[in-house]
Amino acid sequence: MKKRIISRFMALALLTVLTACGGGKEQKITADPAAGGTATAKAAEIETPDDSAKAENNESAEALKELRENAASDMTVAAEEGLRDLYAMETYDTVPEDMLERHDDVDYGTIDEDVEYDSETAGDKKYCNVLLPAGYDESQEYPVLYMIHGWGGMYDSHVYESSSLQTLYGNMLREGLAVPMIIVGVDMYTDPLADKDSKSEEEMRRSYDKSVDDIALDLMPFIEERYSVKKGRLNTAVSGVSQGATTSLATGFKWQSKIGYIASLAPDPGVIPTPYYEGTYWNWPILDDFVIESPETMPRYIYLTVGSKDPWNIEVTAYYGKVMDKKGIPNQNDLVEGYDHDGDFWALGHYNFLQKIFLP
C-alpha cells in the first residue's frame, strides 16, 4: 500500500513564499493546507480546552494577533535575508532503500562511545555517544543535533556503530542531502546511576523529565567545550522519539534561546496538559503551555509527525500542533499513512528532519 503524508501546515507559515530547496529526489509531498477531508478528520475534531472563553478574552485575542504579526514579520525578514522557508520544502513518505544500506565507498564518520560528563542536574556522572561526521576537522565548527531515545532506552539507542541513524546520516551526507553536523546520543535518565535499577516507572518518568535541564545546562556546555562546535540557537537542534519526543519538544520550548530546531516523532502526552491518559504519570506536564519568549526565539522549524498505525500517539501529536496553531506558532504536523511506532518510522522522521536543519 502506498503511504501518504497528510501535512497540516499553519496558514501563517505560508504567508510568505520563500525559496524552496532544489528537487531531484524521489517522491515529492506538496504542502496543501486544504488537504483535510476524512484523512484529517480526527485531527480536526481535537479541540483545546476553554476555546470559547479564550475567544471572548479580548486581551488574549490582541496578544495572539501581535504574536502572529511578529511571526509573519520574521518570515519576511528571513526571505529578505535569503533564508529558505523550511516549511515549504519537500517532505517524503519513504526512505530510499539504499539510504539505509552500508556502502563500501561511504565514510560514516566516527563515534566516540560512552563519553562521560558531570551533570549537576543528575547529581552524578552521565554518559553520551557522539557521532562525528565524515571528515571531521577540529579547525572547522559544526552544528549539533541532540538525539533523545524512547522509554527504556539509553544514550546508545540510536547513536552507535553501524546504527540505522549513523548509516542514514552518512549516506545523506555523501549525497548532499544533509550538512556536516555532530549528533549526540542523549540519555534521559537524570539521577544517580546507582539508583536506576530500583526506580518504579513513575520515578523513571520524573528522572526523564529532568533531562530537559540536563541537556541545556550540563550536556550542551560539555559538548561545546570538548568538540569543535558552532554555537547559537540556529546551530542547535533537538530530536526525540516517543517519550524522547516529549522531552525534545519540552526542551526546545523551555530552552528556545539555545535551540532553533525541534523534531518530535510520535510524542507521548506530558509536554503540556492534555486530555489524554489523565491521572497517570504519562500525562504529567513538563510545561504549563507552549509560550514563545520573544520573536527572536521563535523556533526556525518545529516538526511533529506520527504514523497512521501508531497505537498510542496520533491524537496527542495532533493536539500539540493544534495548540501551537491557536497561538500563532509555526509548526509542521504530519500524519503518515502506513507507519507504526517503530524503527521504520524513526528512520523516516530522521530522513525528513536531517534535510531541513542548519540550512542557510
C-alpha positions as CSV (number, residue, x, y, z in Angstrom):
1,M,0.0,0.0,0.0
2,K,1.3,3.4,-0.9
3,K,1.9,5.6,2.1
4,R,0.8,9.2,2.1
5,I,1.6,12.2,4.2
6,I,-1.2,14.5,5.2
7,S,0.6,17.7,6.0
8,R,-1.2,20.3,8.2
9,F,0.9,23.4,7.7
10,M,-0.1,26.6,9.6
11,A,-1.6,29.2,7.3
12,L,0.8,31.6,8.9
13,A,3.8,29.6,7.7
14,L,2.5,30.2,4.1
15,L,2.1,33.9,4.4
16,T,5.5,34.5,2.7
17,V,6.6,32.4,-0.3
18,L,10.3,31.7,0.1
19,T,12.9,30.0,-2.0
20,A,12.4,26.2,-1.7
21,C,15.3,23.7,-1.7
22,G,16.1,22.1,-5.0
23,G,14.5,18.8,-6.0
24,G,15.9,15.9,-7.8
25,K,14.7,13.5,-5.1
26,E,12.2,10.7,-5.2
27,Q,8.6,11.4,-4.2
28,K,7.6,15.0,-3.6
29,I,4.9,15.7,-1.0
30,T,3.3,19.1,-1.5
31,A,2.1,21.2,1.3
32,D,-1.7,21.5,0.9
33,P,-3.5,23.4,3.7
34,A,-6.8,22.2,2.3
35,A,-5.8,18.6,2.4
36,G,-8.4,18.0,5.1
37,G,-11.3,15.6,4.3
38,T,-11.6,12.3,6.1
39,A,-7.9,11.8,6.3
40,T,-7.6,14.7,8.8
41,A,-11.0,14.4,10.4
42,K,-9.5,13.0,13.6
43,A,-7.1,15.9,14.0
44,A,-9.8,18.4,13.1
45,E,-12.1,17.1,15.9
46,I,-9.5,17.7,18.6
47,E,-10.2,20.9,20.4
48,T,-8.2,22.7,23.1
49,P,-9.8,23.4,26.4
50,D,-11.8,26.6,27.0
51,D,-11.9,27.6,23.4
52,S,-15.0,29.8,23.8
53,A,-13.5,31.5,26.9
54,K,-10.4,32.3,25.0
55,A,-12.3,33.7,22.1
56,E,-14.2,36.1,24.4
57,N,-11.0,37.3,26.0
58,N,-10.1,40.5,24.1
59,E,-6.7,40.8,25.8
60,S,-5.7,37.3,24.7
61,A,-7.0,37.9,21.2
62,E,-4.8,41.0,20.9
63,A,-1.8,39.1,22.2
64,L,-2.4,36.4,19.7
65,K,-2.7,38.9,16.9
66,E,0.5,40.6,17.9
67,L,2.4,37.2,18.0
68,R,1.1,36.3,14.6
69,E,2.1,39.7,13.2
70,N,5.6,39.3,14.7
71,A,6.0,35.8,13.3
72,A,4.9,37.0,9.8
73,S,7.4,39.8,10.1
74,D,10.1,37.4,11.0
75,M,9.4,35.3,7.9
76,T,9.5,38.4,5.7
77,V,12.9,39.3,7.2
78,A,14.1,35.7,6.6
79,A,13.0,36.0,2.9
80,E,14.9,39.2,2.6
81,E,18.0,37.6,4.1
82,G,17.8,34.7,1.6
83,L,16.9,32.1,4.2
84,R,14.8,29.2,3.0
85,D,11.3,28.6,4.3
86,L,11.8,25.1,5.8
87,Y,8.0,24.6,6.0
88,A,7.8,24.9,2.2
89,M,10.4,22.3,1.5
90,E,9.5,18.8,0.4
91,T,8.6,16.1,2.9
92,Y,8.9,12.5,2.0
93,D,6.8,9.4,2.9
94,T,9.5,6.8,2.3
95,V,13.2,6.5,2.8
96,P,15.1,5.2,-0.3
97,E,16.4,1.7,0.4
98,D,20.0,2.5,-0.4
99,M,19.9,5.2,2.2
100,L,19.6,2.5,4.9
101,E,22.3,0.3,3.5
102,R,26.0,0.4,4.2
103,H,28.2,1.1,1.2
104,D,31.9,0.3,1.0
105,D,32.7,3.7,-0.6
106,V,31.0,5.8,2.1
107,D,32.7,7.3,5.2
108,Y,30.1,7.0,8.0
109,G,32.2,9.1,10.4
110,T,33.3,8.0,13.9
111,I,31.5,7.5,17.2
112,D,33.0,8.5,20.5
113,E,31.4,5.9,22.8
114,D,30.5,6.2,26.5
115,V,31.7,9.8,26.8
116,E,31.5,10.8,30.4
117,Y,30.4,14.2,31.7
118,D,29.4,15.8,35.0
119,S,25.8,16.5,35.4
120,E,24.8,18.8,38.3
121,T,21.2,18.2,37.3
122,A,21.6,14.4,37.9
123,G,24.0,14.8,40.9
124,D,26.2,12.3,39.2
125,K,28.2,11.4,36.1
126,K,26.2,10.9,32.9
127,Y,27.2,9.4,29.5
128,C,26.5,10.1,25.9
129,N,27.6,8.8,22.5
130,V,28.9,11.3,20.0
131,L,28.8,10.8,16.2
132,L,31.4,12.9,14.4
133,P,30.7,13.4,10.7
134,A,33.0,12.1,7.9
135,G,35.9,14.4,7.5
136,Y,35.5,15.9,11.0
137,D,38.2,18.6,11.3
138,E,38.8,20.5,14.6
139,S,39.7,23.6,12.6
140,Q,36.1,23.7,11.4
141,E,33.0,24.3,13.5
142,Y,29.9,22.1,13.3
143,P,26.3,22.5,14.3
144,V,24.9,19.9,16.8
145,L,21.8,17.7,16.9
146,Y,20.9,16.2,20.3
147,M,19.1,12.9,19.7
148,I,16.8,11.5,22.5
149,H,15.8,7.9,22.9
150,G,12.3,6.5,23.8
151,W,11.1,4.9,27.0
152,G,13.6,2.3,28.4
153,G,16.3,3.3,26.0
154,M,19.8,4.8,26.6
155,Y,22.2,7.2,25.0
156,D,23.4,4.4,22.7
157,S,19.9,3.5,21.5
158,H,20.3,5.4,18.2
159,V,23.9,6.6,18.1
160,Y,26.2,3.6,17.9
161,E,28.5,1.9,15.4
162,S,26.5,0.8,12.3
163,S,23.2,2.0,13.7
164,S,20.4,2.9,11.3
165,L,20.9,6.6,12.2
166,Q,24.6,6.5,11.5
167,T,24.1,4.7,8.2
168,L,21.2,7.0,7.1
169,Y,23.1,10.2,8.0
170,G,26.4,9.0,6.4
171,N,24.6,8.2,3.1
172,M,22.7,11.5,3.2
173,L,25.8,13.5,3.8
174,R,27.5,11.7,0.9
175,E,24.6,12.6,-1.4
176,G,24.5,16.2,-0.2
177,L,21.1,15.8,1.5
178,A,22.4,16.9,4.9
179,V,25.0,19.3,6.2
180,P,28.0,18.1,8.3
181,M,26.9,18.1,11.9
182,I,27.7,16.4,15.2
183,I,25.0,14.1,16.5
184,V,24.9,13.4,20.3
185,G,23.0,10.5,21.7
186,V,21.4,11.8,24.9
187,D,20.5,9.7,28.0
188,M,17.2,10.8,29.5
189,Y,17.9,9.1,32.9
190,T,19.0,12.0,35.0
191,D,19.6,10.8,38.6
192,P,22.4,8.9,40.4
193,L,23.2,5.8,38.4
194,A,23.3,3.6,41.4
195,D,19.5,4.2,41.9
196,K,18.4,3.4,38.3
197,D,17.5,-0.3,38.7
198,S,15.4,0.3,41.8
199,K,13.2,3.0,40.3
200,S,9.5,2.5,39.5
201,E,8.1,3.7,36.2
202,E,6.6,6.7,37.9
203,E,10.1,7.6,39.3
204,M,11.7,6.9,36.0
205,R,9.3,9.4,34.3
206,R,10.4,12.1,36.8
207,S,14.0,11.3,36.2
208,Y,13.5,11.5,32.4
209,D,11.8,14.9,32.8
210,K,14.9,16.3,34.5
211,S,16.9,15.7,31.3
212,V,15.2,18.8,29.9
213,D,17.5,20.8,32.1
214,D,20.5,18.5,31.9
215,I,20.6,18.9,28.1
216,A,20.8,22.6,28.3
217,L,22.8,23.2,31.5
218,D,25.2,20.3,31.6
219,L,25.4,18.4,28.3
220,M,25.5,21.3,25.8
221,P,28.3,23.2,27.6
222,F,30.3,20.0,27.8
223,I,29.9,19.2,24.1
224,E,30.8,22.8,23.2
225,E,33.9,22.6,25.3
226,R,35.1,19.2,24.1
227,Y,34.3,19.4,20.4
228,S,34.6,21.9,17.6
229,V,31.0,23.3,17.9
230,K,29.3,26.1,16.0
231,K,27.3,27.8,18.8
232,G,24.0,29.6,18.9
233,R,20.4,28.5,18.6
234,L,20.4,28.3,14.8
235,N,23.2,25.8,15.1
236,T,21.5,23.6,17.7
237,A,18.7,21.1,17.2
238,V,17.0,18.6,19.3
239,S,15.1,15.4,18.2
240,G,13.4,12.6,20.0
241,V,11.2,9.6,19.5
242,S,8.2,8.6,21.6
243,Q,8.9,9.6,25.2
244,G,12.1,11.2,23.9
245,A,9.9,13.2,21.6
246,T,8.0,14.5,24.6
247,T,11.4,15.5,26.1
248,S,12.7,17.1,22.8
249,L,9.5,19.2,22.5
250,A,9.7,20.4,26.1
251,T,13.5,21.1,25.9
252,G,13.1,23.1,22.7
253,F,10.4,25.3,24.2
254,K,12.0,25.7,27.6
255,W,15.4,26.5,26.2
256,Q,14.3,28.2,23.0
257,S,17.1,30.8,23.4
258,K,19.5,27.9,22.9
259,I,17.7,25.7,20.4
260,G,16.4,26.6,17.0
261,Y,15.1,23.3,15.5
262,I,12.8,20.7,17.1
263,A,11.7,17.3,15.9
264,S,9.1,15.4,17.9
265,L,8.4,11.9,16.4
266,A,5.2,10.4,17.8
267,P,5.4,12.2,21.1
268,D,3.7,10.9,24.3
269,P,1.5,13.1,26.4
270,G,3.2,15.2,29.1
271,V,4.7,18.2,27.3
272,I,1.8,20.4,28.3
273,P,-1.5,19.5,30.0
274,T,-3.6,17.3,27.6
275,P,-6.9,15.3,27.9
276,Y,-5.0,12.0,27.3
277,Y,-4.0,9.5,30.0
278,E,-5.3,11.9,32.6
279,G,-4.3,10.9,36.2
280,T,-1.3,8.8,35.1
281,Y,2.4,9.6,35.0
282,W,2.3,9.5,31.2
283,N,0.4,12.9,31.4
284,W,2.4,14.8,33.9
285,P,3.0,18.1,32.1
286,I,6.6,19.4,31.9
287,L,5.4,22.9,30.8
288,D,2.3,24.9,31.5
289,D,1.8,25.8,27.9
290,F,3.6,26.5,24.6
291,V,4.9,30.0,25.0
292,I,7.3,31.9,22.8
293,E,9.5,34.3,24.8
294,S,10.0,36.8,22.0
295,P,10.0,36.9,18.2
296,E,13.8,36.4,18.3
297,T,13.4,33.0,20.0
298,M,10.7,31.6,17.6
299,P,12.0,28.1,16.6
300,R,13.0,28.2,13.0
301,Y,11.4,24.8,12.4
302,I,9.2,22.5,14.5
303,Y,8.5,19.1,13.1
304,L,5.7,16.9,14.6
305,T,4.9,13.6,13.0
306,V,3.2,10.3,13.7
307,G,2.3,7.2,11.8
308,S,-1.4,6.3,11.0
309,K,-0.9,2.9,12.6
310,D,0.6,4.3,15.8
311,P,-1.3,2.6,18.7
312,W,-0.8,5.5,21.2
313,N,0.0,8.9,20.0
314,I,-1.9,10.0,16.9
315,E,-4.3,12.3,18.8
316,V,-1.8,13.8,21.2
317,T,0.5,14.7,18.2
318,A,-2.3,16.5,16.5
319,Y,-3.2,18.1,19.8
320,Y,0.2,19.7,20.3
321,G,0.1,21.1,16.8
322,K,-3.4,22.5,17.2
323,V,-2.4,24.3,20.4
324,M,0.6,25.8,18.6
325,D,-1.7,26.8,15.7
326,K,-4.0,28.7,18.0
327,K,-1.1,30.5,19.5
328,G,0.4,31.5,16.1
329,I,3.4,29.3,16.5
330,P,4.5,27.9,13.0
331,N,4.8,24.1,13.0
332,Q,4.6,21.1,10.6
333,N,2.4,18.3,11.8
334,D,2.4,15.2,9.5
335,L,0.2,12.1,9.8
336,V,2.0,9.5,7.6
337,E,-0.1,6.6,6.4
338,G,1.0,3.0,6.9
339,Y,3.6,3.6,9.6
340,D,3.7,2.2,13.2
341,H,5.5,3.3,16.4
342,D,8.8,1.7,15.4
343,G,12.3,1.9,13.8
344,D,10.9,2.3,10.3
345,F,9.1,5.4,11.3
346,W,12.0,6.8,13.3
347,A,14.2,6.5,10.1
348,L,11.6,8.4,8.1
349,G,11.4,11.1,10.6
350,H,15.2,11.5,10.7
351,Y,15.4,11.4,6.9
352,N,13.0,14.4,6.7
353,F,14.4,16.3,9.6
354,L,18.1,16.0,8.7
355,Q,17.4,17.5,5.3
356,K,16.0,20.7,6.8
357,I,18.2,21.6,9.7
358,F,21.1,24.0,9.7
359,L,20.4,25.3,6.2
360,P,21.2,28.9,5.2
